[in-house]
Amino acid sequence: MPVVITRDLRLADGRDLRIHDTGDGDTTLVWHHGTPQTGALYEPLLGLARERGVRLVSYARPGYGGSTPLPGRSVGSAAADVVHLADVLCLDRFAVMGSSSGGSHALACAALLPGRVTGVACFAAIAPYTGAESWFTGMADDSALRAALAGRAARMRYAEQSEFDPAVFTATDVAALAGAWEAMGADAGAAELAGPDGQVDDDVALVSPWGADLAVVEAPVLLVQGEQDRVAPRSHAEQLARGLPQSELWFRPDDGHISVLDACADAVDWLVRVAPESQADTGSPSASSDSGSSHIGNRTSTSRNDV
């Protein structure tokens, strides 16, 4: 088990930002957690990073896991916090990876930090809100995000009376949370017990202007999407792919919102491969080179259930 160093950084605005760092590796990867999570690092992320010589860094977004809440934050606000932790840790260039809302924040960082982000991998990311009713289509429970449209106070009132709807997870998601991703489920429970601030501010940020233009992302982007996802439906991955200058889109036909994370190892291999030599050895094989890929313009759409 790798040693994870946890520390609190005091920011210029007086907030504390809790960060987690495995401390060494040839490639650096900043993990953006989903909603709700504490930002802590856990298996299998730690193991797959260790096996690949990757330095894994994470942080708790404001309102989570020891980080001071920041009401009114945008998705793009994550970039300033990532710059601060990167400067403190002496990280020049790094890849970013995130799950669910964490994927959205990772993409915003790529848009706002073009000189530092070498590659992006997203699992079941939420796309920018379009204002159209179709944005909600395919979500098993969209009530929290609809409440967030009315603002923070309305979303906080919703948090006070809402209950988790297990219908958002597929059978494969339930199996993943009972198996390889059990630690993620435990971490989500810890985040819930700490209070609603982080989750409320995440949801309000997702349905508000992001403060980041994905059309200017220079780094290569990998989007991994479970076709059975009931939280972030397939249409969100397709919207993101249309709006990004260069992206690969991997569809996993049998996966939902959690089980899609079983592709993490292949995604990390992909990030190591696309990193420039200043960040990592570029000789790692690409898991995305299956003969089943179909290329459309500068994007790759791949239907796969074997990664």
Buried (B, 14 or more C-beta within 10 A) or exposed (E): EBEBEBBBBEBEEEBBBBBBBBEEBEBBBBBBBBBBBBBBBBEBBBBBBBEBBBBBBBBBBBBBBBBBBBEEBBBBBBBBBBBBBBEEBEBEBBBBBBBBBBBBBBBBBBBBBEEBBBBBBBBBBBBBBEEEEEBBEBBBBBEBBBBBBEEBEBBBEBBEEBEEEEEBBBEBBBBBBEEBBBBBBBBBEBBBEBBBBBBBBBBBBBBBEBBBEBEEBBBBBBBBBBBBBBBBBBBBBBBBBEBBBBBBBBBBEEBBBBBBBBBBBBBBBBBBBBBEEEBBEEEBEEBBEBEEBEEEEEBBBBBBBEB
